[in-house]
Amino acid sequence: MRRIKPFLGALLLGVCMFLTACSDQKEGKEAKQKTASFAESSQGEEKKETSAVIPITYSNLVDEETRNRVSAALKNAGLKDEKITDFFLAVDEYNNAVGKENLVQKMTTTDGPFPSMDSDRLIDLWLQNGGFVGRNCRITSFSLMGDFIAVKNPVAGDTTMLFSDFEAIGKKHLFQGEEKKKFDTLFSYIDVTNTHDTKELAKEIIASWKKKGISFHNDKMHMLSVFMTMDDGKNRVQEFIGHTGILLEDGDHYLFVEKLAFELPYQVEEFRSRQEVNDYLMACYDKDADGLTAKPVIFEDDQVMKEYRVLK
């Protein structure tokens, strides 16, 4: 089995400090607050330097006010009532297992992009939950967005590293038949050129998805995907969705719904702009300080997010 280079080899437990956020591995690294700086947009244009800090306002979906906001936003986006019900059942399964008292009780604002939680305790509590590995970001996003994703040519490709996803899907019979094929195709790893050029990598990701006939069909709900690089020095370099979540409109704000990892909480953040969403995700998942691989690339549905930029 291939491994990611050391900086990507394990799950970081500072919540956003895990690079493969939807895996079940872990690695401790000190969280650092980031500031936004120059980067390339999807069109290769230089963006003006900024030094905006990145606090977040978030909830673990314990409080009714936030739950009602998310439910209303999902309904406004056209999600079926049964899908909304299933989502909150999954949220409650996790929250009840780890104890609601161990989660934030309402929308809470932090000074930086990293929520404060006792990750080790939450993991231990979840692992006492009868052996179910849990749901991760990919399973959660697909559960919410799957009805609005079309895959005309469901050819899975390399799904070797999705073994924990498949364990969870099989245990709960989450996706079957054509729906499972669609999941496999969407999240399979993509062979790419060995380059640090994010524009080139984005082109190759888009070309691969076009070949598979992947398209998205909802203008009020979008899947944001953080593409990361796998390079073990022996096999083809690949891009993979290391983290993903759902972006929803909520009046003049945005809600970002995500599952942090199999053993970590559901989380919804409130943002004033899409730029803030990009900056939050890059602060969380751009952790290769040594530049061993390309920077993460954030997609909104099947294209690079227009607000995409790298932080410094």
Secondary structure by P-SEA (a helix, b strand, c coil): cccccccccbbbccccccccccccbbbbbbbbbbbbccccccccccccccbbbbbbbbbccccaaaaaaaaaaaaaacccaaaaaaaaaaaaaaaaaacccccccccccccccccccaaaaaaaaaaaccccccccaaaaaaaacccccccccccccccccaaaaaaaaaaaccccaaaaaaaaaaccbbbbcccccaaaaaaaaaaaaaaaccccccccbbbbbbbbbbbcccccccccccbbbbbbbcccbbbbbbcccccbbbbbbbbccaaaaaaaaaaccccccccccccbbbbccccccccccccc
